[in-house]
Amino acid sequence: MNPKQLAALKAVEYIREDMIVGLGTGTTAFYAIEKIGEMVQGGLRIRTVSSSLASAKQAVAAGIPQAGMTEIKGIDIYIDGADEVDERFNLVKGGGGALTREKILAFNSELFIVIIDDSKLSSTLGRFPIAVEMVPFGYNLAIPHLEALGCKTIVRQSGDNFYKTDNGNWIIDCQFQNITDPKALEEAIHAIPGVVECGLFSNSWVDRVISGNEDGTVRELKGNLS
Ligand code: A5P
């Protein structure tokens, strides 16, 4: 079993009957959704909300019941991957472009479990670019303001076009060097008009971090799984 799958299988053990479950996006969350599908086929009764159209599609194909976002009052458990995790458990997410919906699910979840492999761990964030979701109007004017914060920018492409998020927006990927104060950087990015969200996730939202390793072990790095 690969490290991402190990972490995903550990995390889904915390799903209980009748929960509202948030489904993540990406190659690690894929394994969680796959396993949740098997659990549902085995009789588990849950409803889910998805952080992306891609994950919703996987869930529907696996026969996992969906709840409309307006039907729910909150999320019991949200399981998702991350691109980078620092030693204080701040996260970078958004490599898959779903950061805004992911942030909505994370903020509104009772239990947010992050599933990674050990390659995602860094002492300080800065290895992985920060995805900034922008409304298309005037996105170009935001670029110098982002760069003034100390990054190099690139507008995310999909083939010959700009990559379009599920919300119909563009993404500017911002490569910083060493992010010593993620909260302050997040606030500075949010102060630029046209920014919808950015891929910095505060450690205060993160309840559990589960990380798989190539050697077949899986570790709980934050939280106390019982
Ligand atoms: C999706 O927008 C992302 O936040 C993913 O959760 C993150 O990029 C991790 O993806 P992988 O599990 O594919 O590495």
Boltz pocket constraint, residues with backbone or C-beta under 6 A from the ligand:
constraints:
  - pocket:
      binder: B
      contacts: [[A, 24], [A, 25], [A, 26], [A, 27], [A, 28], [A, 29], [A, 80], [A, 81], [A, 82], [A, 83], [A, 92], [A, 93], [A, 94], [A, 95], [A, 96], [A, 97], [A, 98], [A, 99], [A, 102], [A, 115]]
      max_distance: 6.0
